[in-house]
Amino acid sequence: VGITLTQNPHGPPIQASIYYVTTGLHGLHVIIGLVVAAFLIVRAYQGYYLDDHRPVEYFGLYWHFVDIVWVFLFPLFYLF
C-alpha cells in the first residue's frame, strides 16, 4: 500500500491543446487590437481625438497588455 507515480497518459495531447488554445486566444486579441487600431487611425485622421486623447491612451494600455502577455507566453511554451 503506497503511492505510485505514473505518467499521465493524456500529457502530450493536453499540452498541445493548451498551447493551441492560449496562442490562439492571444492571436485573436492581436487581431482585435489591429482592427481597433485601424479604426482609431481613421478617426484620428478625421480629427476626432484633438481634444480627448483617452481612447488612444486606452488602446495603448490594451496593446501593451497584449504584448506583456506574449512576453510570458513565449518563454512558457518555447523555452520549457
KOLVEXKOL-978128 format. One record per residue (C-alpha): residue number from 1; x, y, z. Coordinates in pm, 1 decimal. Layout:
atom n=NUM, px=X, py=Y, pz=Z
...
This chain:
atom n=1, px=0.0, py=0.0, pz=0.0
atom n=2, px=161.7, py=315.9, pz=-114.4
atom n=3, px=150.0, py=597.4, pz=-360.6
atom n=4, px=291.2, py=523.7, pz=-700.5
atom n=5, px=365.8, py=791.7, pz=-952.6
atom n=6, px=262.1, py=711.9, pz=-1304.8
atom n=7, px=285.8, py=914.4, pz=-1619.2
atom n=8, px=-26.3, py=1096.3, pz=-1732.4
atom n=9, px=-149.8, py=912.0, pz=-2043.0
atom n=10, px=-303.3, py=1235.7, pz=-2174.3
atom n=11, px=5.4, py=1452.2, pz=-2107.6
atom n=12, px=129.9, py=1546.0, pz=-2456.3
atom n=13, px=-217.8, py=1592.0, pz=-2612.8
atom n=14, px=-324.6, py=1815.9, pz=-2323.4
atom n=15, px=-5.4, py=2019.8, pz=-2352.7
atom n=16, px=-62.1, py=2063.3, pz=-2725.1
atom n=17, px=-422.3, py=2167.6, pz=-2664.6
atom n=18, px=-319.9, py=2422.5, pz=-2403.0
atom n=19, px=-56.8, py=2557.6, pz=-2641.6
atom n=20, px=-300.1, py=2599.5, pz=-2930.5
atom n=21, px=-576.7, py=2747.5, pz=-2714.8
atom n=22, px=-355.1, py=3005.3, pz=-2543.7
atom n=23, px=-169.6, py=3111.1, pz=-2857.5
atom n=24, px=-500.0, py=3117.4, pz=-3047.4
atom n=25, px=-659.3, py=3342.4, pz=-2786.9
atom n=26, px=-354.7, py=3566.0, pz=-2792.2
atom n=27, px=-372.3, py=3582.3, pz=-3172.2
atom n=28, px=-741.9, py=3669.8, pz=-3151.2
atom n=29, px=-661.7, py=3958.2, pz=-2917.2
atom n=30, px=-389.1, py=4078.4, pz=-3155.3
atom n=31, px=-634.9, py=4074.5, pz=-3447.1
atom n=32, px=-893.4, py=4263.1, pz=-3239.9
atom n=33, px=-623.2, py=4514.2, pz=-3147.0
atom n=34, px=-527.6, py=4566.2, pz=-3510.9
atom n=35, px=-891.0, py=4627.7, pz=-3606.9
atom n=36, px=-930.8, py=4878.9, pz=-3323.9
atom n=37, px=-600.2, py=5044.4, pz=-3421.0
atom n=38, px=-719.1, py=5084.0, pz=-3780.0
atom n=39, px=-1044.7, py=5234.6, pz=-3653.5
atom n=40, px=-855.4, py=5477.3, pz=-3429.2
atom n=41, px=-622.4, py=5578.6, pz=-3713.1
atom n=42, px=-916.0, py=5658.0, pz=-3940.9
atom n=43, px=-1085.0, py=5857.1, pz=-3664.2
atom n=44, px=-759.6, py=6040.4, pz=-3586.6
atom n=45, px=-725.6, py=6149.9, pz=-3949.9
atom n=46, px=-1080.9, py=6281.5, pz=-3926.2
atom n=47, px=-980.9, py=6492.1, pz=-3624.1
atom n=48, px=-1189.8, py=6322.6, pz=-3355.9
atom n=49, px=-909.8, py=6297.4, pz=-3099.2
atom n=50, px=-779.8, py=6653.8, pz=-3097.0
atom n=51, px=-932.1, py=6737.5, pz=-2757.7
atom n=52, px=-988.1, py=6398.1, pz=-2598.1
atom n=53, px=-696.5, py=6154.2, pz=-2617.2
atom n=54, px=-842.0, py=5893.6, pz=-2381.1
atom n=55, px=-949.2, py=5639.7, pz=-2648.0
atom n=56, px=-597.8, py=5639.1, pz=-2792.2
atom n=57, px=-444.1, py=5605.7, pz=-2445.4
atom n=58, px=-680.3, py=5320.2, pz=-2357.0
atom n=59, px=-585.4, py=5142.1, pz=-2676.3
atom n=60, px=-218.1, py=5187.7, pz=-2586.2
atom n=61, px=-281.2, py=5024.3, pz=-2249.6
atom n=62, px=-464.1, py=4735.6, pz=-2417.8
atom n=63, px=-188.0, py=4684.8, pz=-2673.5
atom n=64, px=84.1, py=4687.1, pz=-2408.4
atom n=65, px=-113.7, py=4434.4, pz=-2203.2
atom n=66, px=-134.8, py=4202.9, pz=-2505.3
atom n=67, px=240.0, py=4249.0, pz=-2554.8
atom n=68, px=319.4, py=4169.3, pz=-2190.9
atom n=69, px=107.0, py=3853.4, pz=-2212.0
atom n=70, px=318.3, py=3743.4, pz=-2509.5
atom n=71, px=636.3, py=3808.3, pz=-2309.0
atom n=72, px=514.2, py=3545.2, pz=-2062.5
atom n=73, px=367.6, py=3303.4, pz=-2318.0
atom n=74, px=679.6, py=3288.6, pz=-2533.9
atom n=75, px=916.4, py=3151.3, pz=-2268.5
atom n=76, px=645.2, py=2929.8, pz=-2122.3
atom n=77, px=589.0, py=2740.5, pz=-2447.1
atom n=78, px=910.6, py=2777.9, pz=-2643.0
atom n=79, px=1179.5, py=2761.1, pz=-2377.5
atom n=80, px=1038.4, py=2497.5, pz=-2139.5
